[in-house]
Amino acid sequence: MNRQLRIRTFGTALLMTAALALPGAARAAGDPNVMHVDGYINQQGRCPTLREHDGKVYGLVGDVGGLRSGDHVRLEGRLVDSNVCGGTALNVSVVQAIWADDNHRTTYYDHLQNGSFDRWAADNRGYDPRGRRYGSDSGRGSYRNGSGGYGDRHYAQSDRRGDLRSVSGRISGYRGDCLILQGSDGRSYGLTGDVRGFDRGDRVKVLGFLGRGVCGDRTLEIEEIGGR
């Protein structure tokens, strides 16, 4: 059973008020490549996005599991090129806060007070960081099943200590809940991770960790996937 969410009063732990009052993304003082963004999450489509208060929108990749549409958040990350998002995206490294109000005064989650976001999301949202369950309004991702319907999907983890591989090919169908990629190398791979928006017949390029997992001996845990 999930623990009851606690709203914390904005205090000394997150001394961000001055930075948050400024429009647009803020650059980290120690590293010009690191930036902080603040706004609202939209989980629709293959690439979740964040809309800042000034209207600027960022595609999000990286550590976004456990976030939900509508979350008012502050994130830290670096800008990267992303095939999934169709251009530049923010590679999220830290979820710093989920705000409980629009004025940055109270929080549901504060990384300085509450510790690991994965742990907090597991306790409060039923998110399984080992299974890479992607956040949505229900706290679970949705996927298209073999009969053409939609349902809840628990994205299972392959061996992240496996080799990082780039594989191109065509999605040939399903094996259970796993989409199967027929690679141009003649091998088949079970795909686990965020495959929303892809289905049988699509030609894709996948970057992911290859290892044994729920989709068989060649389970490919997706880091990035895009059409080609």
N, C-alpha and C positions, 0 to 999 in steps of 0.2 A: 504494500500500500504506500502511495506517495506521501511524503511529509507535506504538511500544510505550508504554503508559501508564506514567507515573512517579509513584510515591507520594512526596510531599514531607513532611518532618517539619515539624510545626507550630512556627513560630519567630517572628521579629520582624516578618515581613511582614504577618501577620494577627493583630493584637493584639486579639482578640475574646473571649478566654476568659471574662472577667468577665461580659460581656453575654450570651454563649451559655449561661452557667450559670443565668440567670434564666428562669423559665417564661414562655411567651407571647411575643407579638410585641414587639419593641423599637422605640421611636420614635427617629428621627434627631435629634441634638441641635440641628442648625442649622435644620431645617425640620420642624415638627410634623406636616405632611401626609405626609412620607416615613417609611416604616416598614421594618423588617427582620424577616423570618420565617425560621425554621430548622426543617426537618423532612424528610419523605419524599414523593417525587413519585409520583403515580398518574396515568398517561396514559390510562386507560380513559374512554370517553365523549367527548362533544363538548367538554367543558371539563376540561382537566387540573386536578388538585388537589394541594395540599400539606397534609399532616397534621403539625401541630407535635407536639412531644414531650408537651405537655399535653393532646393530643387534639383541639385546635381545627383545623378544616379551612377552607382558603381555596381558592376557585376561582381559576384563573390565566389571565390574558390577557397580551398584550404579547410581550416577547422571551423566549419559552419554547422556541423551536426548538433542537434539539440535546440537550434533556434527555430522560431515559429513566425509565420506571417503576422505582421502587426507589432512585433517586438520593437520597442524603442531602445536602441543599443548604442554603445560606444565600442568600436573595434580598432584593433591595431593590426597593421599588415604592410605589405609591400606591393607595388604595382607590378604585374606580370602580364605577358601575352598569354591568352587563353583561347584555345580552339572551341571549348564548350560555350564560352560567353561571346565568341565572335569578335574578339579584340582584346583591349586592355581590361584587366580585372584586378581587384584587390585580393591578394593571397593572404587570407586572415590567419594570423598567428596567435592572437589573444582576443577573447571576448572579455572586455574590461568591465562592462556594466550592462545590465538590463534595467532601464529606468521604470519606476512605477508611476511617474507623472511626466507631463510635458515640459516641466521647468527644471529638470535635473536636480531635484531636491531630495527625492526618496528613490530607493532602489529595491527591486526584487533580488537582484544578484549584484554583488560587488566583489571583484576578484581579489581585492586586498583584505576583505573581511570573510568571504565565503570560500576562499581557496579555489581548487580546480573547478572549471566550468563543467567538464565532463561529469565529475562527481555530483555537482549541484543539479545538473540536468537529469542525471540518473535518479537522484533522490526525489526530485520534484516534478519531473515530466515523463518518467518511464523510459528515458533515452538510454540505449545500451551502447556505450562507446566501443565495446568490442565488436558489436554487430553493425556499427556505422549506421544506426537508424537515423534517417534524415528527418528533421523537424517539419511539421506541418501544423495545421490548426488542431489536429487531433493528437499531435505528438508522434505520429507515425507517418512514414512516407506512403505514397500510393503508387501502384504499379499496374501495368496492363497485363492481364493473364492470358493464357493461351486461347481461351474461349472468347476473347475480345472484351471481357468485363474489367472492372477495376476492383481492387481490394487492398487490404493492408499488407505491407511487405516489411519483413524484418531483414534488412540488408546484412548478410552474414559476412564474416571476415575470413579472408584467406590468410596464408602465412606471410605477414608483412616483412618477415626477415628474408623472404624469397627474392629472386632477381627482379629488378625493375625492367620491364620489357615494353617495347613499342610494337604493336601488332596491328596490321591492316587487314581488312577482309570484309566479308558480308555476313550479316546476322541470318542464320539459316533456320532458326526456330527455337523451340523450348525443350528443356529437359527438366521436368518438374517445374519449379519456379525460376529456373536459371535460363536466361537467354544464352544461346550458343553462337559463338563467333567462329565461322569457318575462315581461318587465316589464309593469307596468300602463300604461306609456307606449307600449306597442305594439312596443317593440324587444326583440331577444333579446341576451343577454349570456352569454359563456362564463365560468364560475366557476373560479378557481384559488386554492388555499389549502386550509385545513382544512375539508373538506365532510363529514367523518365524521358519520354519523347522519342524513344527508339523502339523499332519493332522488326519483325521478320522481313527480310529483303533489303534492309538498309545497309548501305556501304559505309563503314566507319573506320576510324583510326583510333586505337585505344592505347593509352599509356597507363601501365598498372603493375602491381606486384604479382608475380607468378609463383604459385605454390599449391599445396594440397589444401582443399577446403570443401565446402558444402556442394560445390559444383563438380567435384571430382579431382583427379590428380593434377589437372591443368586448370585450376581456378585462377582467374585473373581479376584481382581486386582493383577496381578502377580508380585512378587518380584523375585522369582526364579522358573524355571521349568526345569525338566530333565527327560529323559527316565528312565525306571526301568524294 
